[in-house]
Amino acid sequence: MPVAELLPLADLTACCEPITRDAISPANADSLSRTLKALADPARIRLISMVAAHEGGEACVCDLTEPLGLSQPTVSHHLRILVDSGFLTRSKRGTWAYYRLVPGSLATVSGLLAGV
């Protein structure tokens, strides 16, 4: 799936109510599904966990490749999907990119699923 098809969480929360309140529309189900697909990869789940658990809640891509056991281009690809879908932010410092979990991003998805 092209990364451009993933909706940021801000768009998702604007369009979708928790799925347990009312029947979700086909369009909103599609939007939620695309966002969940960004999380539906073991490497991406580990990346979110690694970034959030890293000192200061921020990690450089150089800190993530070896523990994840994937090449730098593959890690960068997964990180870009997480940034584009609204789970991580990216800041560039010199030649390195640093990633941080977007506050509330996981709670937003959880709330849409749980009806909170």
C-alpha positions in Angstrom: 0.0 0.0 0.0 1.4 3.4 -0.9 2.2 5.5 2.2 0.1 8.4 0.7 -3.0 6.2 1.3 -2.5 6.2 5.0 -4.4 8.8 6.9 -2.9 10.7 9.8 -4.6 10.2 13.1 -5.8 13.8 13.1 -7.9 13.0 10.0 -9.0 9.7 11.5 -10.3 11.3 14.6 -12.2 13.9 12.7 -14.0 11.4 10.6 -14.6 8.5 12.9 -16.6 7.8 16.1 -15.7 4.8 18.2 -16.9 1.7 16.4 -18.9 0.5 19.4 -21.2 3.6 19.5 -22.8 3.4 16.1 -22.3 1.2 13.1 -19.2 2.5 11.3 -19.7 3.7 7.7 -17.8 1.9 4.9 -15.6 5.0 4.3 -14.7 5.4 8.0 -14.0 1.7 8.2 -11.7 2.0 5.3 -9.9 4.9 6.9 -9.5 3.1 10.3 -8.3 0.0 8.5 -5.6 1.9 6.7 -4.4 3.4 10.0 -4.4 0.0 11.7 -2.4 -1.4 8.8 0.4 1.0 9.7 0.6 -0.8 13.1 0.0 -4.3 11.7 3.7 -5.1 11.3 5.9 -6.6 14.0 8.8 -4.3 13.1 6.6 -1.2 13.4 5.2 -2.2 16.7 8.7 -2.8 18.0 9.9 0.6 16.6 7.1 2.4 18.5 8.0 0.5 21.6 11.8 1.2 21.2 11.3 4.9 20.5 8.9 5.4 23.4 11.2 3.4 25.8 14.4 5.2 24.6 16.1 7.7 26.9 14.1 10.9 26.7 11.4 9.3 24.6 13.3 10.0 21.4 15.5 7.8 19.3 17.8 8.3 16.4 17.5 6.0 13.4 21.1 5.0 14.1 20.0 3.6 17.5 17.2 1.5 16.0 18.8 -0.5 13.2 21.0 -2.9 15.2 18.5 -3.8 17.9 15.8 -4.3 15.3 18.1 -6.4 13.2 17.0 -4.7 9.9 19.0 -2.6 7.5 18.9 1.2 7.8 16.8 1.7 4.6 14.2 -0.9 5.8 14.0 0.8 9.3 13.7 4.2 7.6 10.9 2.8 5.5 9.0 1.6 8.5 9.6 4.8 10.4 8.3 6.9 7.4 5.0 4.9 7.5 4.7 5.5 11.2 5.3 9.2 10.7 3.0 9.5 7.8 0.2 7.8 9.7 0.6 10.1 12.7 2.2 7.8 15.3 5.7 9.3 15.3 7.2 12.7 14.7 10.6 13.2 12.9 13.1 15.9 13.4 16.4 16.2 11.5 19.6 17.1 13.2 22.6 17.2 10.9 22.6 14.0 9.0 20.5 12.0 11.5 16.8 11.8 12.0 15.3 11.6 15.4 11.8 10.1 16.2 9.4 10.6 19.0 6.0 9.1 19.7 3.1 11.5 19.1 1.4 12.0 22.5 -1.9 10.3 22.6 -1.6 8.7 19.2 -2.0 5.1 20.5 -4.7 6.2 22.9 -6.6 7.7 20.0 -6.7 4.4 18.1 -7.5 2.5 21.3 -10.4 4.8 22.0 -11.8 4.3 18.5 -11.7 0.6 19.0 -12.9 0.5 22.6 -15.5 3.2 22.5 -13.9 5.5 24.9 
